[in-house]
């Protein structure tokens, strides 16, 4: 499936399911990643984005994350994206996720982009953040 078809199918569904509904501790994030990057040059300019993924979505013995963001405002417009990452890609004793797609069409064009999530903080680091 091409960039645009993949984007359209993901964007139209526009559903971010809370997979943590059964948890009593709803205020605590369980497993998310930071994601930031720049889109490829199109129509003479680029855009930047930064976001935090949704919670882990179980899939077989792996998981993925849903992602939604709006780029910065440049050249009198912005772009949006709604989709999902790949499964986990092992990095040392942790993992990242990859995302390759295209933004919404605004001002007559879209932008391709590729990005990898940041490595998740270890359990020890997460425990320190709570205090």
N, C-alpha and C positions, 0 to 999 in steps of 0.2 A: 504494500500500500504506500503511495507517495506521501510526501510531507503534507500537502494540503488535505488529502482525503483523511489521513490520520488525525490531523488537527480538527477537521470538521466533525468527525464522529465523536472525538473526545469532548469538543467544546459544546456540542449540542446536548450531550448527556448531562453536563454540568451538575453532577451530583457528587457531593462529598459525604460519604457515609461515615458516621461515627461508629467505628468498630469497638469502641470502649463503652458502649451503652450499659453493659451489664455491671461495670465497675462502680463501686460505691464512691471511690475517690475521683470524681469527675473533673476536679480542678487541676489535677496533675497530668502533665504530658508524659506519656509512657515511652514513646519511641518515635522521634521525629529527626529530621536533618535540616540544616541550613543549606540554602541553594542561592548562588549569585552568579551573574555572568553578563555577557554582552551579546547582542544579536549580530548577525552578519550584516554587512553594508548592503543597503538597498535604497534606491532613490536618492543617493548622495549623502546618506546619514546612517547612524546606528542608534541604538537605545541600550540602556542598562536595566537590569532587574535584580531584585533581592527578595527572598521570601523564606518561609519555613514550610516544609512539607506537611501534609496531613499525617495522621497516625498510621502506623504500619497496617497494611491490609493483607491478611494471610492469603497465600496462594500455594496450593500443594504443600511442599515442605519448605517453602520460601516465603517471601513477602515483597510487596512493592509499596509505593507511596503515591497518593494523589497530590497533584501540584496545581496551584492556581496563582497567577500573578498578573500584574499590570506593569508595563515598562515605565521608565521615566518619560516625561513630557518633553519632546524635542521636535523641532520643525512644525510646531503648532498641532501636534497630535501625540497619542500614545497607542500602544498595542496591548492585547490581552492574550493569555494562554490558559487553557484548562486541559489537563491530561494526567498521565501517570508515568512513573519511572520504570526502569527495568527492575528485575529482581536484584538481590544483594550481590555485590562483587567484592569478594574477600580481599582485604588489605591488612596484612599482619594479623592481629587478633581482633580486628574490627571489620567494617565493611563500608562501602559507598554504593550509590545508585547512579545510573547514567540516564540521561534524557536527551533525545534528539527529535526535534519537531520544527514547527513553524508557528508564528504568531497569527493573530487575527488580521484581516485585511482592513486597514484604515488609511485614509488619504490615498486610496488607489494602489496600495502595495502591502506586502507582508515581509517578514524577515525570518530566515532560517536561523536556528541556533542549536548548539550542543553544549551540555553542561554536566558536570558530575557534582553530586551532593558532597558536603563536607563530612568528614569522618565523625561519627557519633561519639559523644563524650562517654568515657568508661563509667561503669556503675559507681566507682569510687568518686569520680568527679561530679556525677549527678547528685550523690548523697551530700557532698560538700556544698553544693549550690542551695540546698534546702535550708541551710542554717545561717 
